[in-house]
Amino acid sequence: MPPLIRLHGAAIGYHGRALLSGIDLEVAPGDFLAIVGPNGGGKTTLLRTLLGVLPLVAGRRDQPASLRVGYVPQRDHVDALWPLTAEDVVIMGRVPLAGAGRRLVAADRERARGALGRVGIGDLAGRPFRTLSGGQRQRTLIARALAADPELLAVDEPTNGMDPAAELTAMDLLRDLHAGGDLAIVMVSHRLEAVANYARALAFADQERGLWRVGPLAGMLTPAALSELYGRAVAVREEGGRRFVYPVGGEGRAP
Amino acid sequence: MSGLAGFWEAREIWREALLASVLSGALLGFLGVWVVLRRTVFVSAALTQISTLGLIGALLLEERLGVAAEHLGVQLAVAIAFSVVGALVLGTMHGARRLPTEAGVGMSYVLAGAFVILGANKLIHVAHDFGSMVFGNAVAVSLSDAMVIAGVTLVCATVHTVFQKELVFVSFDRETAEAMGMRARMWDGLLFFTIGLAIPPAARALGALPVFAFLTIPASAALLLVSRLRPVLAIATVLGVVAAAGGYMLSWIWQIPTGATMVALAGLFVLPGGLLRLVRAS
């Protein structure tokens, strides 16, 4: 299948200054790519550049004009001051599809309610967004992205600030949304362990070391590759069908 | 009753002023919801100063260089141009690496204020009525001024009716709107264009203090009362109208300063919502 979106020899950064260069990346229908790396490593910059929000410093970006993108920001970035219900927030996902100046219709509202149901909070449609818990807000933002009927779902740090149970629930939700369809997911996370059991491909981004790697999960989730990314020895263990990633020893590299 | 009767009998005098006040109250009350929710309250204060600076510039051009700017319409047009450009710059400005957005807004406010004082100091012919010309007095308003405010209200109402969903999305979550293909800068610009357009004619009619008050108090009162956007917009608009009309009438009857009476009355509207929050919190 042809890719939905592609970067060729890209350099990303701000104000013409490259943070990370030599990036080749393709996202095809059905992909589940996790971009991981340390805090400040350039992951969100890469995601925003991939989506065309930030201009490339160098290289080329290809995306069909008709590509439908659903985006889930870090939930702390959304201002809870606004007097909006969960449904009001979700229906925003229909705004780019409706066209400028055109009214949203009953069908858009139905899609918004459907998206809320799909993420398991259909009963919270009328609740003020500001009164929702962190996990419920995250689901609302995912529902908004789904309301856009996306071909590509881009998610920025979906488990930030969550306790382990909520983190698992959020990741399970993304897995369920991805399962058995053509929806492509690109997710940014600094929590490698959170994505190791869900993504099919991994990308490492660390602008401090000028490190950029991308490949299938099996090839990327190795102690050697991870140690290079984090600059210290990292072990990968599988137990009960789940992968665990953890640092070992001191500051030295993995053997 | 005699005060009310006297007020009604004098309606030929206050008709245009009340019309301008009511329209300004409605317009600014509505726009204030956006100003408060966008956390740009001090942008509106800076814009009042910047539009005044434009007016001073027009007066100086006329006095010093003989440029034909004595017509009130020209002065207002220059003030609107300054305000709109200021709104587009300040409203769509995002924090740079070294300075937060607030620093830019604060500097604009104080620098525009300083240049207003310096410019006014150089004016000769209009110095005697400069205060009411620049800051308004909400008492004597011409029909043409009221019509300008009506026209601006119509433009703003049209923009906000047609493009409300885009303005809400971009204002609530700019990052997502951009990622999903919307031209956030353009929508931001449109929103702040309406705010920049509204301030100069309202400031000319009512004065700087009521304009700043109407852009903050009715919206704050409405946000304390209800939790849905459309009711907030409706309540803020109505409160703006009531504060403007009520303040005007009370100031006439009690013979007290008009702008300050409007602001004081608007301040009372925060009490119900504030009390409601206190009761709910306890």
Interface residues (C-beta under 8 A of the other chain):
Chain A: R48 L51 G52 V53 V69 G70 Y71 V72 P73 H77 V78 D79 L81 W82 P83 L84 T85 D88 V89 M92 G93 V95 P96 A98 A100 G101 R103 L104 P128 R130 L141 R144 A145 A148 A154
Chain B: L37 R39 V162 F163 K165 E166 V168 F169 S171 F172 D173 E175 T176 A177 E178 A179 M180 G181 M182 L223 V226 S227 R228 L229 V232
